[in-house]
Amino acid sequence: MEFKNDLGSRAIQDVIAAYPGIGEILASYDIGCVTCKVGICLLKDVVSIHGLSKEDEARIEAEINACLDKR
């Protein structure tokens, strides 16, 4: 997955703190990063470890990049 600003290489807790909309996107796919107390997974790994279809992964990538474009 390719995220703008090399965001995929950042810890999910830092990503969500900087871009709360990304937490909402992940939650819409039943990925509970917002409520996770650990939060050290990298964004690029968070999506891949949840066993989503390639189509859903592509949608998440597009939605997150679109969210970043709005800023």
mmCIF file of the N, C-alpha and C atoms, coordinates in Angstrom:
data_MODEL
# 
_entry.id   MODEL 
# 
loop_
_atom_site.group_PDB 
_atom_site.id 
_atom_site.type_symbol 
_atom_site.label_atom_id 
_atom_site.label_alt_id 
_atom_site.label_comp_id 
_atom_site.label_asym_id 
_atom_site.label_entity_id 
_atom_site.label_seq_id 
_atom_site.pdbx_PDB_ins_code 
_atom_site.Cartn_x 
_atom_site.Cartn_y 
_atom_site.Cartn_z 
_atom_site.occupancy 
_atom_site.B_iso_or_equiv 
_atom_site.pdbx_formal_charge 
_atom_site.auth_seq_id 
_atom_site.auth_comp_id 
_atom_site.auth_asym_id 
_atom_site.auth_atom_id 
_atom_site.pdbx_PDB_model_num 
ATOM 1   N N  . MET A 1 1  ? 0.841   -1.180  0.000  1.00 0.00 ? 1  MET A N  1 
ATOM 2   C CA . MET A 1 1  ? 0.000   0.000   0.000  1.00 0.00 ? 1  MET A CA 1 
ATOM 3   C C  . MET A 1 1  ? 0.883   1.239   0.000  1.00 0.00 ? 1  MET A C  1 
ATOM 4   N N  . GLU A 1 2  ? 0.434   2.205   -0.735 1.00 0.00 ? 2  GLU A N  1 
ATOM 5   C CA . GLU A 1 2  ? 1.172   3.461   -0.841 1.00 0.00 ? 2  GLU A CA 1 
ATOM 6   C C  . GLU A 1 2  ? 0.320   4.593   -0.283 1.00 0.00 ? 2  GLU A C  1 
ATOM 7   N N  . PHE A 1 3  ? 0.806   5.177   0.792  1.00 0.00 ? 3  PHE A N  1 
ATOM 8   C CA . PHE A 1 3  ? 0.111   6.319   1.381  1.00 0.00 ? 3  PHE A CA 1 
ATOM 9   C C  . PHE A 1 3  ? 0.959   7.565   1.197  1.00 0.00 ? 3  PHE A C  1 
ATOM 10  N N  . LYS A 1 4  ? 0.298   8.670   0.994  1.00 0.00 ? 4  LYS A N  1 
ATOM 11  C CA . LYS A 1 4  ? 0.995   9.940   0.817  1.00 0.00 ? 4  LYS A CA 1 
ATOM 12  C C  . LYS A 1 4  ? 1.769   10.300  2.080  1.00 0.00 ? 4  LYS A C  1 
ATOM 13  N N  . ASN A 1 5  ? 2.798   11.097  1.905  1.00 0.00 ? 5  ASN A N  1 
ATOM 14  C CA . ASN A 1 5  ? 3.617   11.600  3.018  1.00 0.00 ? 5  ASN A CA 1 
ATOM 15  C C  . ASN A 1 5  ? 4.295   10.480  3.805  1.00 0.00 ? 5  ASN A C  1 
ATOM 16  N N  . ASP A 1 6  ? 4.499   9.323   3.180  1.00 0.00 ? 6  ASP A N  1 
ATOM 17  C CA . ASP A 1 6  ? 5.112   8.164   3.824  1.00 0.00 ? 6  ASP A CA 1 
ATOM 18  C C  . ASP A 1 6  ? 4.370   7.795   5.118  1.00 0.00 ? 6  ASP A C  1 
ATOM 19  N N  . LEU A 1 7  ? 3.083   8.052   5.123  1.00 0.00 ? 7  LEU A N  1 
ATOM 20  C CA . LEU A 1 7  ? 2.270   7.812   6.316  1.00 0.00 ? 7  LEU A CA 1 
ATOM 21  C C  . LEU A 1 7  ? 2.200   6.339   6.689  1.00 0.00 ? 7  LEU A C  1 
ATOM 22  N N  . GLY A 1 8  ? 2.369   5.454   5.719  1.00 0.00 ? 8  GLY A N  1 
ATOM 23  C CA . GLY A 1 8  ? 2.303   4.029   5.992  1.00 0.00 ? 8  GLY A CA 1 
ATOM 24  C C  . GLY A 1 8  ? 3.382   3.547   6.934  1.00 0.00 ? 8  GLY A C  1 
ATOM 25  N N  . SER A 1 9  ? 4.455   4.302   7.068  1.00 0.00 ? 9  SER A N  1 
ATOM 26  C CA . SER A 1 9  ? 5.572   3.917   7.929  1.00 0.00 ? 9  SER A CA 1 
ATOM 27  C C  . SER A 1 9  ? 5.477   4.511   9.326  1.00 0.00 ? 9  SER A C  1 
ATOM 28  N N  . ARG A 1 10 ? 4.352   5.105   9.642  1.00 0.00 ? 10 ARG A N  1 
ATOM 29  C CA . ARG A 1 10 ? 4.169   5.696   10.975 1.00 0.00 ? 10 ARG A CA 1 
ATOM 30  C C  . ARG A 1 10 ? 3.249   4.836   11.826 1.00 0.00 ? 10 ARG A C  1 
ATOM 31  N N  . ALA A 1 11 ? 3.453   4.885   13.130 1.00 0.00 ? 11 ALA A N  1 
ATOM 32  C CA . ALA A 1 11 ? 2.609   4.145   14.070 1.00 0.00 ? 11 ALA A CA 1 
ATOM 33  C C  . ALA A 1 11 ? 1.179   4.652   13.988 1.00 0.00 ? 11 ALA A C  1 
ATOM 34  N N  . ILE A 1 12 ? 0.245   3.724   14.043 1.00 0.00 ? 12 ILE A N  1 
ATOM 35  C CA . ILE A 1 12 ? -1.167  4.073   13.868 1.00 0.00 ? 12 ILE A CA 1 
ATOM 36  C C  . ILE A 1 12 ? -1.648  5.086   14.897 1.00 0.00 ? 12 ILE A C  1 
ATOM 37  N N  . GLN A 1 13 ? -1.178  5.015   16.122 1.00 0.00 ? 13 GLN A N  1 
ATOM 38  C CA . GLN A 1 13 ? -1.618  5.986   17.129 1.00 0.00 ? 13 GLN A CA 1 
ATOM 39  C C  . GLN A 1 13 ? -1.200  7.401   16.742 1.00 0.00 ? 13 GLN A C  1 
ATOM 40  N N  . ASP A 1 14 ? -0.019  7.547   16.144 1.00 0.00 ? 14 ASP A N  1 
ATOM 41  C CA . ASP A 1 14 ? 0.434   8.865   15.696 1.00 0.00 ? 14 ASP A CA 1 
ATOM 42  C C  . ASP A 1 14 ? -0.353  9.340   14.479 1.00 0.00 ? 14 ASP A C  1 
ATOM 43  N N  . VAL A 1 15 ? -0.662  8.401   13.584 1.00 0.00 ? 15 VAL A N  1 
ATOM 44  C CA . VAL A 1 15 ? -1.438  8.731   12.392 1.00 0.00 ? 15 VAL A CA 1 
ATOM 45  C C  . VAL A 1 15 ? -2.820  9.237   12.784 1.00 0.00 ? 15 VAL A C  1 
ATOM 46  N N  . ILE A 1 16 ? -3.480  8.513   13.673 1.00 0.00 ? 16 ILE A N  1 
ATOM 47  C CA . ILE A 1 16 ? -4.838  8.896   14.076 1.00 0.00 ? 16 ILE A CA 1 
ATOM 48  C C  . ILE A 1 16 ? -4.832  10.203  14.863 1.00 0.00 ? 16 ILE A C  1 
ATOM 49  N N  . ALA A 1 17 ? -3.790  10.431  15.654 1.00 0.00 ? 17 ALA A N  1 
ATOM 50  C CA . ALA A 1 17 ? -3.699  11.699  16.393 1.00 0.00 ? 17 ALA A CA 1 
ATOM 51  C C  . ALA A 1 17 ? -3.581  12.876  15.427 1.00 0.00 ? 17 ALA A C  1 
ATOM 52  N N  . ALA A 1 18 ? -2.811  12.686  14.362 1.00 0.00 ? 18 ALA A N  1 
ATOM 53  C CA . ALA A 1 18 ? -2.611  13.760  13.390 1.00 0.00 ? 18 ALA A CA 1 
ATOM 54  C C  . ALA A 1 18 ? -3.770  13.880  12.399 1.00 0.00 ? 18 ALA A C  1 
ATOM 55  N N  . TYR A 1 19 ? -4.395  12.744  12.090 1.00 0.00 ? 19 TYR A N  1 
ATOM 56  C CA . TYR A 1 19 ? -5.463  12.703  11.082 1.00 0.00 ? 19 TYR A CA 1 
ATOM 57  C C  . TYR A 1 19 ? -6.634  11.869  11.618 1.00 0.00 ? 19 TYR A C  1 
ATOM 58  N N  . PRO A 1 20 ? -7.475  12.425  12.468 1.00 0.00 ? 20 PRO A N  1 
ATOM 59  C CA . PRO A 1 20 ? -8.575  11.657  13.068 1.00 0.00 ? 20 PRO A CA 1 
ATOM 60  C C  . PRO A 1 20 ? -9.505  11.010  12.040 1.00 0.00 ? 20 PRO A C  1 
ATOM 61  N N  . GLY A 1 21 ? -9.627  11.599  10.878 1.00 0.00 ? 21 GLY A N  1 
ATOM 62  C CA . GLY A 1 21 ? -10.489 11.038  9.843  1.00 0.00 ? 21 GLY A CA 1 
ATOM 63  C C  . GLY A 1 21 ? -10.035 9.647   9.408  1.00 0.00 ? 21 GLY A C  1 
ATOM 64  N N  . ILE A 1 22 ? -8.750  9.372   9.522  1.00 0.00 ? 22 ILE A N  1 
ATOM 65  C CA . ILE A 1 22 ? -8.250  8.052   9.151  1.00 0.00 ? 22 ILE A CA 1 
ATOM 66  C C  . ILE A 1 22 ? -8.772  7.001   10.117 1.00 0.00 ? 22 ILE A C  1 
ATOM 67  N N  . GLY A 1 23 ? -8.892  7.343   11.376 1.00 0.00 ? 23 GLY A N  1 
ATOM 68  C CA . GLY A 1 23 ? -9.488  6.425   12.342 1.00 0.00 ? 23 GLY A CA 1 
ATOM 69  C C  . GLY A 1 23 ? -10.924 6.095   11.983 1.00 0.00 ? 23 GLY A C  1 
ATOM 70  N N  . GLU A 1 24 ? -11.653 7.089   11.519 1.00 0.00 ? 24 GLU A N  1 
ATOM 71  C CA . GLU A 1 24 ? -13.041 6.879   11.103 1.00 0.00 ? 24 GLU A CA 1 
ATOM 72  C C  . GLU A 1 24 ? -13.110 5.968   9.882  1.00 0.00 ? 24 GLU A C  1 
ATOM 73  N N  . ILE A 1 25 ? -12.192 6.155   8.946  1.00 0.00 ? 25 ILE A N  1 
ATOM 74  C CA . ILE A 1 25 ? -12.152 5.296   7.759  1.00 0.00 ? 25 ILE A CA 1 
ATOM 75  C C  . ILE A 1 25 ? -11.902 3.853   8.171  1.00 0.00 ? 25 ILE A C  1 
ATOM 76  N N  . LEU A 1 26 ? -10.899 3.636   9.014  1.00 0.00 ? 26 LEU A N  1 
ATOM 77  C CA . LEU A 1 26 ? -10.582 2.273   9.453  1.00 0.00 ? 26 LEU A CA 1 
ATOM 78  C C  . LEU A 1 26 ? -11.757 1.656   10.207 1.00 0.00 ? 26 LEU A C  1 
ATOM 79  N N  . ALA A 1 27 ? -12.396 2.433   11.058 1.00 0.00 ? 27 ALA A N  1 
ATOM 80  C CA . ALA A 1 27 ? -13.541 1.928   11.822 1.00 0.00 ? 27 ALA A CA 1 
ATOM 81  C C  . ALA A 1 27 ? -14.679 1.507   10.902 1.00 0.00 ? 27 ALA A C  1 
ATOM 82  N N  . SER A 1 28 ? -14.839 2.186   9.787  1.00 0.00 ? 28 SER A N  1 
ATOM 83  C CA . SER A 1 28 ? -15.921 1.827   8.861  1.00 0.00 ? 28 SER A CA 1 
ATOM 84  C C  . SER A 1 28 ? -15.690 0.458   8.222  1.00 0.00 ? 28 SER A C  1 
ATOM 85  N N  . TYR A 1 29 ? -14.461 -0.045  8.311  1.00 0.00 ? 29 TYR A N  1 
ATOM 86  C CA . TYR A 1 29 ? -14.132 -1.390  7.821  1.00 0.00 ? 29 TYR A CA 1 
ATOM 87  C C  . TYR A 1 29 ? -13.926 -2.364  8.980  1.00 0.00 ? 29 TYR A C  1 
ATOM 88  N N  . ASP A 1 30 ? -14.442 -2.009  10.146 1.00 0.00 ? 30 ASP A N  1 
ATOM 89  C CA . ASP A 1 30 ? -14.329 -2.832  11.358 1.00 0.00 ? 30 ASP A CA 1 
ATOM 90  C C  . ASP A 1 30 ? -12.890 -3.067  11.796 1.00 0.00 ? 30 ASP A C  1 
ATOM 91  N N  . ILE A 1 31 ? -12.031 -2.076  11.583 1.00 0.00 ? 31 ILE A N  1 
ATOM 92  C CA . ILE A 1 31 ? -10.663 -2.110  12.082 1.00 0.00 ? 31 ILE A CA 1 
ATOM 93  C C  . ILE A 1 31 ? -10.629 -1.166  13.278 1.00 0.00 ? 31 ILE A C  1 
ATOM 94  N N  . GLY A 1 32 ? -10.442 -1.730  14.465 1.00 0.00 ? 32 GLY A N  1 
ATOM 95  C CA . GLY A 1 32 ? -10.608 -0.978  15.705 1.00 0.00 ? 32 GLY A CA 1 
ATOM 96  C C  . GLY A 1 32 ? -9.373  -0.280  16.231 1.00 0.00 ? 32 GLY A C  1 
ATOM 97  N N  . CYS A 1 33 ? -8.639  0.392   15.382 1.00 0.00 ? 33 CYS A N  1 
ATOM 98  C CA . CYS A 1 33 ? -7.420  1.067   15.823 1.00 0.00 ? 33 CYS A CA 1 
ATOM 99  C C  . CYS A 1 33 ? -7.687  2.228   16.781 1.00 0.00 ? 33 CYS A C  1 
ATOM 100 N N  . VAL A 1 34 ? -8.804  2.876   16.634 1.00 0.00 ? 34 VAL A N  1 
ATOM 101 C CA . VAL A 1 34 ? -9.106  4.034   17.473 1.00 0.00 ? 34 VAL A CA 1 
ATOM 102 C C  . VAL A 1 34 ? -9.194  3.628   18.944 1.00 0.00 ? 34 VAL A C  1 
ATOM 103 N N  . THR A 1 35 ? -9.730  2.455   19.205 1.00 0.00 ? 35 THR A N  1 
ATOM 104 C CA . THR A 1 35 ? -9.886  2.011   20.592 1.00 0.00 ? 35 THR A CA 1 
ATOM 105 C C  . THR A 1 35 ? -8.737  1.137   21.082 1.00 0.00 ? 35 THR A C  1 
ATOM 106 N N  . CYS A 1 36 ? -7.795  0.818   20.217 1.00 0.00 ? 36 CYS A N  1 
ATOM 107 C CA . CYS A 1 36 ? -6.647  -0.015  20.592 1.00 0.00 ? 36 CYS A CA 1 
ATOM 108 C C  . CYS A 1 36 ? -5.757  0.752   21.560 1.00 0.00 ? 36 CYS A C  1 
ATOM 109 N N  . LYS A 1 37 ? -5.341  0.105   22.623 1.00 0.00 ? 37 LYS A N  1 
ATOM 110 C CA . LYS A 1 37 ? -4.500  0.758   23.629 1.00 0.00 ? 37 LYS A CA 1 
ATOM 111 C C  . LYS A 1 37 ? -3.010  0.619   23.337 1.00 0.00 ? 37 LYS A C  1 
ATOM 112 N N  . VAL A 1 38 ? -2.643  -0.219  22.364 1.00 0.00 ? 38 VAL A N  1 
ATOM 113 C CA . VAL A 1 38 ? -1.232  -0.404  22.028 1.00 0.00 ? 38 VAL A CA 1 
ATOM 114 C C  . VAL A 1 38 ? -0.820  0.637   20.993 1.00 0.00 ? 38 VAL A C  1 
ATOM 115 N N  . GLY A 1 39 ? -1.391  0.552   19.797 1.00 0.00 ? 39 GLY A N  1 
ATOM 116 C CA . GLY A 1 39 ? -1.230  1.583   18.780 1.00 0.00 ? 39 GLY A CA 1 
ATOM 117 C C  . GLY A 1 39 ? 0.141   1.710   18.148 1.00 0.00 ? 39 GLY A C  1 
ATOM 118 N N  . ILE A 1 40 ? 0.973   0.669   18.226 1.00 0.00 ? 40 ILE A N  1 
ATOM 119 C CA . ILE A 1 40 ? 2.309   0.779   17.645 1.00 0.00 ? 40 ILE A CA 1 
ATOM 120 C C  . ILE A 1 40 ? 2.415   0.169   16.249 1.00 0.00 ? 40 ILE A C  1 
ATOM 121 N N  . CYS A 1 41 ? 1.361   -0.464  15.772 1.00 0.00 ? 41 CYS A N  1 
ATOM 122 C CA . CYS A 1 41 ? 1.377   -1.036  14.423 1.00 0.00 ? 41 CYS A CA 1 
ATOM 123 C C  . CYS A 1 41 ? 1.563   0.086   13.411 1.00 0.00 ? 41 CYS A C  1 
ATOM 124 N N  . LEU A 1 42 ? 2.252   -0.219  12.343 1.00 0.00 ? 42 LEU A N  1 
ATOM 125 C CA . LEU A 1 42 ? 2.378   0.758   11.265 1.00 0.00 ? 42 LEU A CA 1 
ATOM 126 C C  . LEU A 1 42 ? 1.100   0.766   10.452 1.00 0.00 ? 42 LEU A C  1 
ATOM 127 N N  . LEU A 1 43 ? 0.742   1.920   9.932  1.00 0.00 ? 43 LEU A N  1 
ATOM 128 C CA . LEU A 1 43 ? -0.485  2.036   9.150  1.00 0.00 ? 43 LEU A CA 1 
ATOM 129 C C  . LEU A 1 43 ? -0.510  1.011   8.024  1.00 0.00 ? 43 LEU A C  1 
ATOM 130 N N  . LYS A 1 44 ? 0.591   0.849   7.302  1.00 0.00 ? 44 LYS A N  1 
ATOM 131 C CA . LYS A 1 44 ? 0.609   -0.082  6.172  1.00 0.00 ? 44 LYS A CA 1 
ATOM 132 C C  . LYS A 1 44 ? 0.377   -1.520  6.625  1.00 0.00 ? 44 LYS A C  1 
ATOM 133 N N  . ASP A 1 45 ? 0.759   -1.865  7.849  1.00 0.00 ? 45 ASP A N  1 
ATOM 134 C CA . ASP A 1 45 ? 0.553   -3.215  8.362  1.00 0.00 ? 45 ASP A CA 1 
ATOM 135 C C  . ASP A 1 45 ? -0.854  -3.410  8.919  1.00 0.00 ? 45 ASP A C  1 
ATOM 136 N N  . VAL A 1 46 ? -1.402  -2.356  9.488  1.00 0.00 ? 46 VAL A N  1 
ATOM 137 C CA . VAL A 1 46 ? -2.742  -2.424  10.074 1.00 0.00 ? 46 VAL A CA 1 
ATOM 138 C C  . VAL A 1 46 ? -3.750  -2.942  9.062  1.00 0.00 ? 46 VAL A C  1 
ATOM 139 N N  . VAL A 1 47 ? -3.689  -2.412  7.879  1.00 0.00 ? 47 VAL A N  1 
ATOM 140 C CA . VAL A 1 47 ? -4.652  -2.798  6.857  1.00 0.00 ? 47 VAL A CA 1 
ATOM 141 C C  . VAL A 1 47 ? -4.408  -4.236  6.414  1.00 0.00 ? 47 VAL A C  1 
ATOM 142 N N  . SER A 1 48 ? -3.170  -4.605  6.205  1.00 0.00 ? 48 SER A N  1 
ATOM 143 C CA . SER A 1 48 ? -2.878  -5.939  5.673  1.00 0.00 ? 48 SER A CA 1 
ATOM 144 C C  . SER A 1 48 ? -3.140  -7.060  6.667  1.00 0.00 ? 48 SER A C  1 
ATOM 145 N N  . ILE A 1 49 ? -2.994  -6.819  7.961  1.00 0.00 ? 49 ILE A N  1 
ATOM 146 C CA . ILE A 1 49 ? -3.154  -7.907  8.939  1.00 0.00 ? 49 ILE A CA 1 
ATOM 147 C C  . ILE A 1 49 ? -4.613  -8.219  9.264  1.00 0.00 ? 49 ILE A C  1 
ATOM 148 N N  . HIS A 1 50 ? -5.534  -7.437  8.777  1.00 0.00 ? 50 HIS A N  1 
ATOM 149 C CA . HIS A 1 50 ? -6.940  -7.670  9.113  1.00 0.00 ? 50 HIS A CA 1 
ATOM 150 C C  . HIS A 1 50 ? -7.666  -8.563  8.108  1.00 0.00 ? 50 HIS A C  1 
ATOM 151 N N  . GLY A 1 51 ? -6.950  -9.145  7.190  1.00 0.00 ? 51 GLY A N  1 
ATOM 152 C CA . GLY A 1 51 ? -7.538  -10.126 6.284  1.00 0.00 ? 51 GLY A CA 1 
ATOM 153 C C  . GLY A 1 51 ? -8.636  -9.595  5.383  1.00 0.00 ? 51 GLY A C  1 
ATOM 154 N N  . LEU A 1 52 ? -8.518  -8.365  4.969  1.00 0.00 ? 52 LEU A N  1 
ATOM 155 C CA . LEU A 1 52 ? -9.513  -7.781  4.074  1.00 0.00 ? 52 LEU A CA 1 
ATOM 156 C C  . LEU A 1 52 ? -9.251  -8.222  2.642  1.00 0.00 ? 52 LEU A C  1 
ATOM 157 N N  . SER A 1 53 ? -10.249 -8.118  1.834  1.00 0.00 ? 53 SER A N  1 
ATOM 158 C CA . SER A 1 53 ? -10.076 -8.426  0.414  1.00 0.00 ? 53 SER A CA 1 
ATOM 159 C C  . SER A 1 53 ? -9.165  -7.375  -0.216 1.00 0.00 ? 53 SER A C  1 
ATOM 160 N N  . LYS A 1 54 ? -8.574  -7.715  -1.342 1.00 0.00 ? 54 LYS A N  1 
ATOM 161 C CA . LYS A 1 54 ? -7.725  -6.758  -2.061 1.00 0.00 ? 54 LYS A CA 1 
ATOM 162 C C  . LYS A 1 54 ? -8.537  -5.529  -2.471 1.00 0.00 ? 54 LYS A C  1 
ATOM 163 N N  . GLU A 1 55 ? -9.803  -5.743  -2.769 1.00 0.00 ? 55 GLU A N  1 
ATOM 164 C CA . GLU A 1 55 ? -10.673 -4.625  -3.148 1.00 0.00 ? 55 GLU A CA 1 
ATOM 165 C C  . GLU A 1 55 ? -10.866 -3.666  -1.974 1.00 0.00 ? 55 GLU A C  1 
ATOM 166 N N  . ASP A 1 56 ? -11.136 -4.232  -0.784 1.00 0.00 ? 56 ASP A N  1 
ATOM 167 C CA . ASP A 1 56 ? -11.299 -3.375  0.389  1.00 0.00 ? 56 ASP A CA 1 
ATOM 168 C C  . ASP A 1 56 ? -9.993  -2.667  0.739  1.00 0.00 ? 56 ASP A C  1 
ATOM 169 N N  . GLU A 1 57 ? -8.871  -3.365  0.615  1.00 0.00 ? 57 GLU A N  1 
ATOM 170 C CA . GLU A 1 57 ? -7.579  -2.723  0.871  1.00 0.00 ? 57 GLU A CA 1 
ATOM 171 C C  . GLU A 1 57 ? -7.381  -1.541  -0.077 1.00 0.00 ? 57 GLU A C  1 
ATOM 172 N N  . ALA A 1 58 ? -7.727  -1.732  -1.343 1.00 0.00 ? 58 ALA A N  1 
ATOM 173 C CA . ALA A 1 58 ? -7.591  -0.654  -2.325 1.00 0.00 ? 58 ALA A CA 1 
ATOM 174 C C  . ALA A 1 58 ? -8.515  0.511   -1.987 1.00 0.00 ? 58 ALA A C  1 
ATOM 175 N N  . ARG A 1 59 ? -9.726  0.199   -1.526 1.00 0.00 ? 59 ARG A N  1 
ATOM 176 C CA . ARG A 1 59 ? -10.671 1.264   -1.141 1.00 0.00 ? 59 ARG A CA 1 
ATOM 177 C C  . ARG A 1 59 ? -10.129 2.061   0.049  1.00 0.00 ? 59 ARG A C  1 
ATOM 178 N N  . ILE A 1 60 ? -9.605  1.339   1.039  1.00 0.00 ? 60 ILE A N  1 
ATOM 179 C CA . ILE A 1 60 ? -9.058  2.021   2.217  1.00 0.00 ? 60 ILE A CA 1 
ATOM 180 C C  . ILE A 1 60 ? -7.899  2.924   1.812  1.00 0.00 ? 60 ILE A C  1 
ATOM 181 N N  . GLU A 1 61 ? -7.017  2.399   0.987  1.00 0.00 ? 61 GLU A N  1 
ATOM 182 C CA . GLU A 1 61 ? -5.878  3.194   0.521  1.00 0.00 ? 61 GLU A CA 1 
ATOM 183 C C  . GLU A 1 61 ? -6.365  4.459   -0.177 1.00 0.00 ? 61 GLU A C  1 
ATOM 184 N N  . ALA A 1 62 ? -7.330  4.325   -1.059 1.00 0.00 ? 62 ALA A N  1 
ATOM 185 C CA . ALA A 1 62 ? -7.866  5.482   -1.789 1.00 0.00 ? 62 ALA A CA 1 
ATOM 186 C C  . ALA A 1 62 ? -8.542  6.471   -0.843 1.00 0.00 ? 62 ALA A C  1 
ATOM 187 N N  . GLU A 1 63 ? -9.314  5.965   0.111  1.00 0.00 ? 63 GLU A N  1 
ATOM 188 C CA . GLU A 1 63 ? -10.016 6.850   1.051  1.00 0.00 ? 63 GLU A CA 1 
ATOM 189 C C  . GLU A 1 63 ? -9.030  7.595   1.948  1.00 0.00 ? 63 GLU A C  1 
ATOM 190 N N  . ILE A 1 64 ? -7.997  6.910   2.410  1.00 0.00 ? 64 ILE A N  1 
ATOM 191 C CA . ILE A 1 64 ? -7.010  7.574   3.257  1.00 0.00 ? 64 ILE A CA 1 
ATOM 192 C C  . ILE A 1 64 ? -6.254  8.628   2.465  1.00 0.00 ? 64 ILE A C  1 
ATOM 193 N N  . ASN A 1 65 ? -5.842  8.307   1.249  1.00 0.00 ? 65 ASN A N  1 
ATOM 194 C CA . ASN A 1 65 ? -5.141  9.293   0.435  1.00 0.00 ? 65 ASN A CA 1 
ATOM 195 C C  . ASN A 1 65 ? -6.036  10.488  0.099  1.00 0.00 ? 65 ASN A C  1 
ATOM 196 N N  . ALA A 1 66 ? -7.312  10.242  -0.116 1.00 0.00 ? 66 ALA A N  1 
ATOM 197 C CA . ALA A 1 66 ? -8.252  11.336  -0.363 1.00 0.00 ? 66 ALA A CA 1 
ATOM 198 C C  . ALA A 1 66 ? -8.389  12.211  0.894  1.00 0.00 ? 66 ALA A C  1 
ATOM 199 N N  . CYS A 1 67 ? -8.403  11.570  2.051  1.00 0.00 ? 67 CYS A N  1 
ATOM 200 C CA . CYS A 1 67 ? -8.464  12.300  3.328  1.00 0.00 ? 67 CYS A CA 1 
ATOM 201 C C  . CYS A 1 67 ? -7.241  13.204  3.467  1.00 0.00 ? 67 CYS A C  1 
ATOM 202 N N  . LEU A 1 68 ? -6.080  12.702  3.074  1.00 0.00 ? 68 LEU A N  1 
ATOM 203 C CA . LEU A 1 68 ? -4.849  13.491  3.160  1.00 0.00 ? 68 LEU A CA 1 
ATOM 204 C C  . LEU A 1 68 ? -4.866  14.658  2.181  1.00 0.00 ? 68 LEU A C  1 
ATOM 205 N N  . ASP A 1 69 ? -5.507  14.465  1.030  1.00 0.00 ? 69 ASP A N  1 
ATOM 206 C CA . ASP A 1 69 ? -5.599  15.538  0.037  1.00 0.00 ? 69 ASP A CA 1 
ATOM 207 C C  . ASP A 1 69 ? -6.421  16.715  0.546  1.00 0.00 ? 69 ASP A C  1 
ATOM 208 N N  . LYS A 1 70 ? -7.364  16.447  1.449  1.00 0.00 ? 70 LYS A N  1 
ATOM 209 C CA . LYS A 1 70 ? -8.246  17.490  1.976  1.00 0.00 ? 70 LYS A CA 1 
ATOM 210 C C  . LYS A 1 70 ? -7.520  18.427  2.932  1.00 0.00 ? 70 LYS A C  1 
ATOM 211 N N  . ARG A 1 71 ? -6.371  18.017  3.421  1.00 0.00 ? 71 ARG A N  1 
ATOM 212 C CA . ARG A 1 71 ? -5.648  18.820  4.415  1.00 0.00 ? 71 ARG A CA 1 
ATOM 213 C C  . ARG A 1 71 ? -4.722  19.774  3.778  1.00 0.00 ? 71 ARG A C  1 
# 
